[in-house]
Amino acid sequence: MDVKRSLTRQSLAVAGVCAVTDTGLFLTLGPPPGWELALLLGWLLVADAALAAPARFSGFVTLAHAALVLVSCMVLSDFDGMRVPNNSGLLVAGFHAGAWLRPVQAGLALLAVIGALLASVAVAGRYDGDWRVVLFAGVIPNAVLPWLVGRYTTARRAYLAELEAEAEQRRRDERVAVQRAVAEERSAVARDLHDMISHHVSAISMHAGAARLGVADDGPVRRSLAEVESASRSAMADLRRMLDLLHGHDPGARNQPGLSTVDELIDGVRAAGLPVRLTVRGTPVAVPGSLDIALYRIVQEALTNALRHGGGQVEVDVAYRPEGLTVAVVNDIGAAPQRTASRLGLRGIRERVAVFGGDVSYGPDGGRWRTVVSIPLEHP
């Protein structure tokens, strides 16, 4: 249903009823005896039609009806049987003033209506000295009450809009809370899966590989061990993909740190005063998100150690090969001794590499410190 069109129809209906009421009241006087009565009826009909005007004109419409009440009393005072005009248009105009005008403007409109009513009572000669009759029979029902109903309507509409806004905000907060709870539950499940499965599967793969190398002939046992090793690595790849899903990694979302952002990391190290050269060999391929983040952290840890304890040129080499991916970080050995924090960082590198079934080596090599990480890549 078109609300705007419905309100327009209702406004036209109200204006039409007021016009019919004023016309019927004048017809009770019989044929107009003079031009004054006909002119007054014409102005009243124009004012009644203005009741259907937009809200921004409600102040002018209210003033027009207030003035016509006074003029009507002056004109009708010359006719027997009718001293007070019909106030239906004034009632509607007072309601519009209370409902549609700002507080100050609405208050001024109310004073204008009250003044017109008091003046009309004096002109019509109906004041008998009892102000209570004027107040309770004239001012309150014809001016104050419609105006208060209009103010109440506006306040109630604002209150309902505020309630709706609060309800919508609560719905949004509930959706955010549900999404946060789902994300936290996913992270908890991912951590549990990592703790329960990844290290055990990595151990199976390493033991199967060691046993396979210990078998001399290429018989069924060696082939079975090779199958176990391959299946373990495939299981680790599937587990990593599941962890990416549970962590909510979305290819369309904002990129997490990875090999594609290593150059930004290197720029930060260069800004700290350590020269770094990055070399990428082979064709870069997409790797699982968890592995991509792990490799980034490994390079970050190696560069941090070089910044703390090394000196001179640092070389970062990333090599993409069909069988896997190799990351090497080489830096000069400085005079500062290795601290506990560095040993913990190297242990963290070992743990990260072990999760993905890779190999890591680090140590001095001809006056330089070399950290090399090799990760096998599963191909479909």
N, C-alpha and C positions, 0 to 999 in steps of 0.2 A: 504494500500500500504506500502511495506517495504521500508522505506526511505534509510536505509543503503545500501540495495541491488540496489536501483535506482541510488544512488550516485556512486556506484562501476561501474555500467554499463556506466554511463556518463563519468567517468574518463577513462575507457577503450576506449570509443568512441573517446575522445579527443586525447589520445595517438595514436590510430590507424590513425586518420586523419593526425596528424603530421608525422607519419611514412610514410604514402602514399605520402604526399607532398614532403618529402625529397627524397624518392625513385624516384618519377616522375621527380624531378629536375635533379637528377643525370642521369637518362635515356636519358635526352635531350642531354647529351654529347656524347652519343653513347657508344660502348663497352669500358669498363675501359682499358686505355692504360697501366696501371701499378698497382702494388699492393697498392700504397699509396691511390688511389681513392677508391679502394674496402675496404681497412681498415677503411678509414674515414667514408664511408657509414655504415659500421658495427657499429662503435661507435655512430654514429648519431641515428641509429635505437635502440641501447641499451638505449641511453639517452631519446629518445621519449617514449620507453616502461616504463622508470622510472617515467614518468609524472603521471602514474596511481598508483604510490606507496603511502603509507599512508602519512599523513600530517607531521609526525615527520621527514621525510626524505626530505622535500621540500627544505631545505637549501642546502643540498648536491646536489640535482638535479639542482638547480639554478646555483651553481658554475660549475657543469659539462657542462651545456649548454653554460655558458659564456665562458668557456675555449674552447669548440668546435667551437664557432663562430670565435675565433682568429685562431685556428688551421685550420679551413676550409678555411679562407682567405689565409693562408700561402700555403696550398696545391693547392687551385684552382687558385692561381695567375699564375701557370704554364700552365693553359689551356686557350685557346682563347675563347672568347664569354661568359665567366663567371668569375667574380671577387668577387662577394659577395654571400655568402650562403643564403639559406632560413632561415628566423628568426622565423618561426611559433612556434617551440619548445621553443625558448627563450622568446617569448611573454607569452606563457602559464606558463613557469617557473617563470617569473617575477610576474605574477598575483598570483601564489601560494605563492611566498615569501611574497608578501604584505598582503595576506589574512591569512596565516597560521602561520607565524613566529611572535615572540615577537618583540616589537618595535626596540630594539637595533639590534637583529639579522636580522630583515627585512631591517634596514638601511644599515647594512654591505653588505647584499646581493645586494641591489640596487647599492652601490658603485662598487661592483665587476662587475656587468653587464655593468655599464657605462664605467668602465675602459676597459673591453673587447671590447666594441663597438668602443671606441676611438682608441684602438690599432689596431683593424681590419681595420678601415678607413685608418690609416697610412700605414698598410701593403699592402692594396689593391691599394694604390696610388690614392685615390679619393679625397684627401684633396687639395683644390685649394686656400687655404689661407683665405677663408671666414668662420669664425667660426659659423656664423649664419646658414649656410647650414648644418653643422654638428649637431648643436643643434636642429634645427627644423625638419630636415629630418632624423636624426639618433637617437640621444639620447632621445628626448622627446617621439616620437611615439613608439620606440622599447624598452625603459627601464622605463622611468618615468611614462608614461600613464598606462601601465598594472599594475605597482606597486601601483599607486594611486587607481586604480579600485579595487584592492585586499584589500587595507586598508579601502576603503569606504564600501566594502561588509562586512568586519568584524565589522566595527563600526555600520553599519545599523543592522546587526544581533544582536549585543549586545543591541542596542537601542530597537529593537522589543522585545527582551527577557525581558528587563526592563519594557516596557509597559505592557507586559503580566503578569509579576510579580505584578506590581501595580494594574492591573485590578483584579487579583486573590485576592490580599489583600483587595481591596475594596469590593469584593463579600463576603469575610469572615467577614469583619467589618459589612456589611449590615446584614448578617445572625445573627451575635452576637447582633446587635442592635434590630432586630426583636424579637429574643428570650428574650432579656431583657425587651422590651416593653410588650411582652405577659406575662412575669412573673410579671411585675409591675401591669398590668391590672388585673391579677388573684388575686394578693394580695389586690388590691383596692376592687374588687368584694367581696372577702372573708371578708374584714373588714366591708363593707356595710351590707352583710348578717348577720354578727355577731351582728352589732349594731341594725338592724331592727327586727331580728327574735328571737335571742337566749334568750334575757331577757323576751320577751313577752311569749314565749313558756314555759320558766321556771316558770313564774308567773301562767300560766294556770295550769301547773302540780301541783304546790304547793296549789293553791286554790281548785283544784279538790280533792287533797288528804285531805285537811282540811275539805272540805264539806263532803267527804265520811266518815270520822271519826265521823262527827257530826250526821250522820244518824244512828239511833239505829237498825232498822230492816234490814234484808238482802233482801231487795226488789228490784224492778226494778231501783229505783233511785240510790241506793247504787252501783248496778252493772254498771249502766251507768256512774256514776262518776269514778268508777274503770277503765272503758274502756277509759274515757277521760284522766285519769292520765297515763295509759299505752301508749295510743296513743301519748301523749305529750312527754313521755320519748323516744319512738321510733322515733318521729320526731327530737328530739335533737340528737339521735344517727346518724340518716341520715344526719342531718346538719353538724355534726362533720366530717363524712366521706367526705361530699362535700367540707368542708373547707380544709381537708387534700389534696384533689385532686386539688383544686384551688391554694393552696400554693405550689403545685408541689412536694409533698412528694412522693418519689419513694422508694419502698422497696429495690430496687437494688442500691440506691444511698448511699452516706455516711450517717451513722446513726446520727440522731439528739439526743440531750440529752434526756434521759428518765430513767425509773426505772432500765434499764439494766446498766446504767452508774452511778448509785448512789454511788457505791463503790469507783469510782474515786473521786467523790465529797467528800466522807467521808475521803479518804486518804489526801486530801488537808486540811480538818479541823484538822485531827490528826497532820499534819505537823505544823499547827499553835499552837499546844500545848494542844488541847482539846481532851481527850480520847472519842472515839465513838465506840459503839457496834451495829452492824447491824444484825437483825434477820429477816429471810424470812420464813413465814408460808404458808403452802398449796402449790399447784402446780401453778407456774407462767403461766399466760395466756396472749395472745396477746391482747392489747388494742389499740384503735384508736390513731394515732400519736399525735393529738392535746391533748388528755387526758394524754398520756404518758409524753409529754413535760410539761403540767400543773402540774402533780404530782412531776416531778423533780424540778420544780421551787418552789413548796410548801415546799418540803424537804429542798431545798437550803435556803429559807427564814427562816425556823425554825432553821436550824443549824446556820445561821448568827446571829439570835437573841440570841441563846445559847452562841455563841462565844463572843458576845458583853456584855451580861448581866448575863450570867449564870456561872457555874463552876462545877467542878467535872465530874462525868460520864454522858455521853449522850447516850440514847438508842433510836435507830431507829427501829421500828417494822413495817414490811410490811406483811399483811395477805391477802391471796387470798381465798375467800369463794365463794360458788355457787351464792349467792345473790349479791355479790359485792366485792369491794376491800377497805381495811382499811389501812391507814398509820398513825402511831402514833410516835411522837417525844417527849421524856421526858428528862428534864435536871434539874439540881439543880438550885435553885433561888439564884442569887448572891446579893451583896449589892448595885450594881449600879441601879439607878432608871430607870424605863421605859421611853424611849425618844419618841419624836414625830415620828422619823423614824421607830421605832418598831411598833407604832400604825398604821402607814400607811402600813407597811408590813403585819400586821394582817388583815387589811381591804382588801389588795390585795389577801390574801389567801381566805377570804370570797367570794370575787367576782369570783375568779377562780372556787371555789367549786360550787357556785350558777349556773354557766354556764352549768355544767354537772349534775345538779339536785341532788347534794350530800349534806351532812351535815358536819358541822365543829363545834368543840368545843375547847376552849382553856382557860387556867387559872391556878391558883395555886391549887395544890393538895398535901396536907401534906408536905409542904416544897419543893415541886418540881413543875416545870411548865410543863403542859401537853398540847400538841396540837394533836388533833385526827381528822382525815379527813376520811369520809366514802363516797364512790362513787358507785352508783348502776351500774352494768354491764348488758347490753342488750345481751341476748343469742338468736341465730337464732332458 
